[in-house]
Amino acid sequence: MKLVILLCLCGLISTQAGVVKEGNECTGVTINGVYYDAETLREGLDRPYLLAVDYSTNNLYFSYNVKENEDFFKSARLNLNTKEFHNIEDISNGFAQTVDQVTHDVYIGGSDGIYKYNFGENKAELIGEKGSNIWSLYFKDVLYYSVFPAQFLYILEDGQGRRFVDLEDTKVDQFVIDNQDDIFFSNATGLFSQKKGTKDAVLYLESPVLRSLTTDKNGNAYACLQDGIYTIKKSSTSLEKVLEVDDAFGLAFDVDNNIVYSDATRLVRLKVNKHKKC
């Protein structure tokens, strides 16, 4: 991987970050002058993680830890319209979720392979990497995934995996592709971008505590760090804080492009409220 460093890593831009308001019924956040109600979707969860929304049903898919004093995750779904909640039971250690927004197929990675989830039947079918511990999943045109502990990136086609050549020698923790075919990925050394079809990587941030990468409904890239939600600014090769969150874990966007995030115990959605002046 050829590395080009374009940014002095002196700090993150956070001039327009959302701040939680206290009192006067303003308990939500204001972002860029717009007020958002903070809606708690579900609480009492242990580290809800790797969020993904199916825009056809507005169902949120995520994983959370289910064993005290031990890391053992379960995948679940939450209808963002009705708040109906279901655990997805037939995947061992369900951990990673992604959605094909064209076909609306849902894919889930567990400790024994990659599954395709049938929403109507609440059933999952093993489709690839049998016996492998899936670390991450992402769908755009094809299904990308990494396997723990090696964490190299693969593409699944016709049930068979092959190494993703753009990053064939690079370990990958989180991974997305934006609306301009720019790849964003993280690993222990940093957060990087790389134009799809090339091997030239640009460093955005060195050794971040990065929990999630995602795109909004328009394909713009965002990062979830431990201290909050950031938009990725390609023009300045920087991150700009959108929302401060104490111990943030996951990030997604719903069918109306509202932010859905998780902290260590809750799932929260931010919804525009044009009637409040806070």
PEVENBEL-V711641 format. One record per pair of residues at least 24 apart in sequence whose C-alpha atoms are under 10 Angstrom apart, sorted by the first residue. I is the first residue (numbers start at 1). GAP is how many residues later the second one is. D is the distance in whole Angstrom. If there is no record, write none. Layout:
BEGIN
I:GAP:D ; I:GAP:D
END
This chain:
BEGIN
1:165:9 ; 1:166:7 ; 1:167:9 ; 1:168:7 ; 1:169:7 ; 1:193:10 ; 1:197:9 ; 1:198:6 ; 1:199:6 ; 1:200:7 ; 2:192:10 ; 2:196:10 ; 2:197:6 ; 2:198:5 ; 2:199:6 ; 2:200:9 ; 3:189:9 ; 3:190:10 ; 3:191:9 ; 3:196:9 ; 3:197:6 ; 3:198:5 ; 3:199:6 ; 3:200:7 ; 4:188:10 ; 4:189:10 ; 4:190:10 ; 4:196:7 ; 4:197:6 ; 4:198:5 ; 4:199:7 ; 4:200:10 ; 5:187:10 ; 5:196:8 ; 5:197:6 ; 5:198:5 ; 5:199:8 ; 5:200:10 ; 5:232:10 ; 6:196:7 ; 6:197:7 ; 6:198:8 ; 6:230:9 ; 6:231:7 ; 6:232:10 ; 7:195:9 ; 7:196:7 ; 7:197:7 ; 7:198:8 ; 7:229:8 ; 7:230:6 ; 7:231:7 ; 8:195:10 ; 8:196:9 ; 8:197:9 ; 8:229:10 ; 8:230:9 ; 9:194:9 ; 9:195:8 ; 9:196:7 ; 9:197:7 ; 9:229:9 ; 10:195:10 ; 11:194:9 ; 11:227:9 ; 11:228:9 ; 11:229:10 ; 12:193:9 ; 12:218:9 ; 12:226:7 ; 12:227:6 ; 12:228:6 ; 12:229:7 ; 13:217:9 ; 13:218:10 ; 13:220:10 ; 13:225:7 ; 13:226:6 ; 13:227:5 ; 13:228:6 ; 13:229:10 ; 14:216:9 ; 14:217:10 ; 14:225:8 ; 14:226:5 ; 14:227:4 ; 14:228:7 ; 14:229:9 ; 14:230:9 ; 15:225:8 ; 15:226:7 ; 15:227:9 ; 16:224:8 ; 16:225:7 ; 16:226:7 ; 16:227:9 ; 17:211:9 ; 17:212:9 ; 17:213:9 ; 17:223:8 ; 17:224:5 ; 17:225:4 ; 17:226:5 ; 17:227:7 ; 18:210:10 ; 18:211:9 ; 18:223:8 ; 18:224:6 ; 18:225:4 ; 18:226:6 ; 18:227:9 ; 19:223:9 ; 19:224:7 ; 19:225:7 ; 19:226:9 ; 20:223:9 ; 20:224:8 ; 20:225:9 ; 21:257:8 ; 22:256:10 ; 24:254:8 ; 25:251:9 ; 25:253:9 ; 26:250:8 ; 26:251:8 ; 26:252:6 ; 27:251:9 ; 28:242:8 ; 28:243:9 ; 28:244:10 ; 28:245:9 ; 28:250:9 ; 29:214:8 ; 29:215:10 ; 29:241:8 ; 29:242:10 ; 29:243:10 ; 29:249:9 ; 30:212:10 ; 30:213:9 ; 30:240:10 ; 30:242:9 ; 30:247:10 ; 30:248:7 ; 31:210:10 ; 31:211:7 ; 31:212:8 ; 31:241:10 ; 32:210:9 ; 33:244:9 ; 33:245:9 ; 34:238:7 ; 34:239:8 ; 34:240:8 ; 34:242:9 ; 34:243:9 ; 34:244:9 ; 35:235:9 ; 35:236:8 ; 35:237:6 ; 35:238:6 ; 35:239:7 ; 35:240:9 ; 35:241:7 ; 35:242:7 ; 35:243:7 ; 36:222:9 ; 36:223:10 ; 36:233:9 ; 36:234:5 ; 36:235:5 ; 36:236:4 ; 36:237:5 ; 36:238:8 ; 36:240:9 ; 36:242:10 ; 37:231:10 ; 37:232:8 ; 37:233:6 ; 37:234:5 ; 37:235:6 ; 37:236:6 ; 37:237:10 ; 37:239:9 ; 38:221:10 ; 38:222:10 ; 38:230:7 ; 38:231:6 ; 38:232:5 ; 38:233:7 ; 38:234:9 ; 38:235:10 ; 39:221:9 ; 39:228:9 ; 39:229:6 ; 39:230:5 ; 39:231:6 ; 39:232:7 ; 40:220:10 ; 40:221:10 ; 40:222:10 ; 40:226:7 ; 40:227:6 ; 40:228:4 ; 40:229:6 ; 40:230:9 ; 41:37:9 ; 41:38:9 ; 41:39:8 ; 41:41:10 ; 41:42:7 ; 41:219:9 ; 41:220:10 ; 41:221:10 ; 41:225:7 ; 41:226:5 ; 41:227:5 ; 41:228:7 ; 42:36:9 ; 42:41:8 ; 42:43:9 ; 42:220:10 ; 42:223:9 ; 42:224:6 ; 42:225:5 ; 42:226:7 ; 42:227:10 ; 43:219:10 ; 43:220:10 ; 43:221:9 ; 43:222:6 ; 43:223:4 ; 43:224:6 ; 43:225:9 ; 44:220:9 ; 44:221:5 ; 44:222:6 ; 44:223:9 ; 45:217:10 ; 45:218:9 ; 45:219:7 ; 45:220:5 ; 45:221:6 ; 45:222:8 ; 46:25:10 ; 46:27:9 ; 46:217:9 ; 46:218:6 ; 46:219:5 ; 46:220:8 ; 47:26:9 ; 47:200:10 ; 47:201:9 ; 47:202:7 ; 47:203:9 ; 47:215:8 ; 47:216:7 ; 47:217:5 ; 47:218:6 ; 47:219:8 ; 47:220:10 ; 48:25:9 ; 48:26:10 ; 48:27:9 ; 48:28:10 ; 48:47:10 ; 48:200:10 ; 48:201:7 ; 48:202:7 ; 48:203:10 ; 48:213:9 ; 48:214:6 ; 48:215:7 ; 48:216:7 ; 48:217:7 ; 48:218:7 ; 48:219:7 ; 49:24:9 ; 49:26:9 ; 49:46:8 ; 49:47:8 ; 49:48:9 ; 49:162:8 ; 49:163:8 ; 49:199:9 ; 49:200:6 ; 49:201:5 ; 49:202:8 ; 49:212:9 ; 49:213:7 ; 49:214:9 ; 49:215:9 ; 49:218:10 ; 50:25:10 ; 50:45:7 ; 50:46:6 ; 50:47:6 ; 50:48:8 ; 50:86:8 ; 50:87:9 ; 50:124:10 ; 50:161:8 ; 50:162:7 ; 50:163:9 ; 50:164:9 ; 50:199:8 ; 50:200:6 ; 50:201:7 ; 50:202:9 ; 50:211:10 ; 50:212:9 ; 51:24:10 ; 51:25:10 ; 51:26:10 ; 51:44:10 ; 51:45:8 ; 51:46:7 ; 51:47:8 ; 51:161:8 ; 51:162:10 ; 51:163:9 ; 51:198:9 ; 51:199:6 ; 51:200:6 ; 51:201:6 ; 51:202:9 ; 51:209:8 ; 51:210:8 ; 51:211:8 ; 51:216:10 ; 52:25:9 ; 52:44:9 ; 52:45:6 ; 52:46:6 ; 52:47:7 ; 52:54:9 ; 52:86:10 ; 52:162:9 ; 52:198:9 ; 52:199:8 ; 52:200:6 ; 52:201:8 ; 52:202:9 ; 52:208:9 ; 53:24:9 ; 53:25:9 ; 53:26:9 ; 53:27:9 ; 53:44:9 ; 53:45:8 ; 53:46:7 ; 53:47:10 ; 53:48:9 ; 53:51:10 ; 53:53:9 ; 53:164:10 ; 53:198:10 ; 53:199:7 ; 53:200:7 ; 53:201:6 ; 53:202:8 ; 53:207:9 ; 54:25:10 ; 54:44:9 ; 54:45:6 ; 54:46:8 ; 54:47:7 ; 54:48:10 ; 54:49:10 ; 54:50:6 ; 54:51:8 ; 54:52:8 ; 54:199:10 ; 54:200:8 ; 54:201:8 ; 55:44:9 ; 55:45:10 ; 55:46:7 ; 55:47:10 ; 55:49:8 ; 55:162:9 ; 55:198:9 ; 55:199:7 ; 55:200:5 ; 55:201:9 ; 55:202:10 ; 56:45:8 ; 56:46:9 ; 56:47:9 ; 56:48:7 ; 56:199:8 ; 57:24:9 ; 57:47:9 ; 57:62:10 ; 57:197:10 ; 57:198:8 ; 58:24:10 ; 58:195:10 ; 58:196:6 ; 58:197:6 ; 58:198:9 ; 59:24:9 ; 59:25:9 ; 59:26:9 ; 59:60:10 ; 59:195:8 ; 59:196:9 ; 60:25:9 ; 60:37:10 ; 60:192:8 ; 60:193:9 ; 60:194:8 ; 60:200:9 ; 60:207:10 ; 61:24:10 ; 61:25:10 ; 61:26:10 ; 61:27:10 ; 61:35:9 ; 61:36:6 ; 61:37:8 ; 61:38:9 ; 61:45:9 ; 61:46:10 ; 61:47:9 ; 61:191:10 ; 62:25:10 ; 62:32:9 ; 62:33:8 ; 62:34:7 ; 62:35:6 ; 62:36:9 ; 62:46:9 ; 62:188:9 ; 62:189:10 ; 62:190:10 ; 62:200:10 ; 62:205:10 ; 63:24:9 ; 63:25:10 ; 63:30:9 ; 63:31:7 ; 63:32:5 ; 63:33:7 ; 63:34:8 ; 63:45:10 ; 63:187:10 ; 64:29:10 ; 64:30:9 ; 64:31:8 ; 64:200:10 ; 64:201:9 ; 65:28:9 ; 65:29:10 ; 65:30:9 ; 66:27:9 ; 72:39:10 ; 73:37:9 ; 73:38:9 ; 74:36:9 ; 75:33:8 ; 75:34:9 ; 75:35:9 ; 77:42:9 ; 77:45:10 ; 78:189:10 ; 80:174:8 ; 80:175:9 ; 80:180:10 ; 80:189:9 ; 86:36:9 ; 87:35:9 ; 88:29:9 ; 88:31:10 ; 88:34:7 ; 88:35:8 ; 88:36:8 ; 89:33:9 ; 89:34:8 ; 89:35:9 ; 90:25:10 ; 90:27:10 ; 90:32:9 ; 90:33:7 ; 90:34:7 ; 90:35:9 ; 91:24:8 ; 91:26:10 ; 91:32:9 ; 91:33:7 ; 91:34:9 ; 91:35:9 ; 92:41:10 ; 93:40:9 ; 93:41:10 ; 94:39:10 ; 94:40:9 ; 94:41:10 ; 95:38:9 ; 95:39:8 ; 95:40:7 ; 95:41:8 ; 95:42:9 ; 96:38:7 ; 96:39:7 ; 96:40:5 ; 96:41:6 ; 96:42:9 ; 96:49:9 ; 97:38:10 ; 97:39:8 ; 97:40:6 ; 97:41:8 ; 97:42:10 ; 98:38:9 ; 98:39:6 ; 98:40:5 ; 98:41:6 ; 98:42:10 ; 98:45:9 ; 98:46:10 ; 98:47:10 ; 99:38:9 ; 99:39:8 ; 99:40:6 ; 99:41:9 ; 99:44:9 ; 100:38:9 ; 100:39:6 ; 100:40:7 ; 100:41:8 ; 100:42:9 ; 100:43:8 ; 101:38:8 ; 101:39:8 ; 101:40:10 ; 101:116:10 ; 102:38:9 ; 102:39:9 ; 105:34:10 ; 106:33:9 ; 107:30:8 ; 107:31:9 ; 107:32:9 ; 107:36:9 ; 108:26:9 ; 108:28:9 ; 108:29:7 ; 108:30:10 ; 109:24:8 ; 109:25:5 ; 109:26:7 ; 109:27:7 ; 109:28:7 ; 109:36:9 ; 109:37:10 ; 109:38:9 ; 110:24:6 ; 110:25:8 ; 110:26:9 ; 110:37:10 ; 111:24:8 ; 111:36:9 ; 111:37:9 ; 113:34:9 ; 114:31:9 ; 114:42:9 ; 114:45:10 ; 126:33:10 ; 127:29:9 ; 127:31:9 ; 127:32:6 ; 127:33:9 ; 128:28:7 ; 128:29:9 ; 128:30:9 ; 128:31:5 ; 128:32:7 ; 128:33:8 ; 129:27:9 ; 129:30:8 ; 129:31:8 ; 129:32:7 ; 130:29:10 ; 135:37:9 ; 135:38:8 ; 135:39:9 ; 136:36:9 ; 136:37:7 ; 136:38:7 ; 136:39:8 ; 137:37:9 ; 137:38:8 ; 137:39:9 ; 138:36:9 ; 138:37:7 ; 138:38:7 ; 138:39:9 ; 138:76:9 ; 139:36:10 ; 139:37:8 ; 139:38:9 ; 140:36:8 ; 140:37:7 ; 140:38:9 ; 140:41:10 ; 144:31:9 ; 144:32:9 ; 145:27:9 ; 145:28:10 ; 145:29:10 ; 145:30:9 ; 146:25:9 ; 146:26:7 ; 146:27:8 ; 146:28:9 ; 146:29:10 ; 147:25:10 ; 147:26:10 ; 148:25:10 ; 151:36:9 ; 165:32:8 ; 165:33:9 ; 165:34:9 ; 166:28:9 ; 166:29:9 ; 166:30:7 ; 166:31:6 ; 166:32:6 ; 166:33:6 ; 166:34:9 ; 167:27:9 ; 167:29:10 ; 167:30:10 ; 167:31:9 ; 167:32:7 ; 167:33:10 ; 167:34:10 ; 168:31:9 ; 173:37:9 ; 173:38:9 ; 173:39:9 ; 173:40:10 ; 174:36:8 ; 174:37:8 ; 174:38:6 ; 174:39:6 ; 174:40:9 ; 174:49:10 ; 175:37:8 ; 175:38:6 ; 175:39:8 ; 176:36:10 ; 176:37:6 ; 176:38:6 ; 176:39:7 ; 176:43:10 ; 176:45:8 ; 176:46:9 ; 176:47:10 ; 177:36:10 ; 177:37:8 ; 177:38:8 ; 177:42:8 ; 177:43:9 ; 177:44:8 ; 178:36:9 ; 178:37:6 ; 178:38:9 ; 178:40:9 ; 178:41:5 ; 178:42:6 ; 178:43:6 ; 178:44:9 ; 179:36:9 ; 179:37:10 ; 179:38:10 ; 179:39:7 ; 179:40:5 ; 179:41:6 ; 179:42:8 ; 180:39:8 ; 180:40:9 ; 181:38:10 ; 182:39:9 ; 182:52:10 ; 183:38:9 ; 184:29:8 ; 184:30:9 ; 184:37:8 ; 184:38:9 ; 184:39:9 ; 184:48:9 ; 185:27:10 ; 185:28:8 ; 186:24:8 ; 186:25:9 ; 186:26:9 ; 186:27:8 ; 191:32:9 ; 192:45:10 ; 193:41:9 ; 193:44:9 ; 202:35:8 ; 203:34:8 ; 203:35:9 ; 204:28:9 ; 204:29:10 ; 204:30:9 ; 204:32:10 ; 204:33:6 ; 204:34:6 ; 204:35:8 ; 205:32:9 ; 205:33:8 ; 205:34:8 ; 210:38:9 ; 210:39:9 ; 210:40:10 ; 211:36:10 ; 211:37:7 ; 211:38:5 ; 211:39:6 ; 211:40:9 ; 212:36:9 ; 212:37:7 ; 212:38:6 ; 212:39:6 ; 212:40:9 ; 213:37:8 ; 213:38:7 ; 213:39:9 ; 214:36:9 ; 214:37:7 ; 214:38:6 ; 214:39:9 ; 215:36:9 ; 215:37:8 ; 215:38:8 ; 216:35:10 ; 216:36:7 ; 216:37:6 ; 216:38:8 ; 216:39:9 ; 216:40:10 ; 216:41:6 ; 216:42:9 ; 216:43:8 ; 217:35:9 ; 217:36:7 ; 217:37:8 ; 217:38:7 ; 217:39:8 ; 217:40:6 ; 217:41:9 ; 218:35:10 ; 218:39:8 ; 222:29:8 ; 222:30:9 ; 223:27:9 ; 223:28:8 ; 223:29:10 ; 224:24:7 ; 224:25:7 ; 224:26:6 ; 224:27:6 ; 224:28:10 ; 224:37:9 ; 224:38:10 ; 225:24:7 ; 225:25:9 ; 225:26:10 ; 226:24:9 ; 226:37:9 ; 226:38:10 ; 227:36:10 ; 228:33:9 ; 228:34:10 ; 228:35:9 ; 229:30:9 ; 229:32:8
END
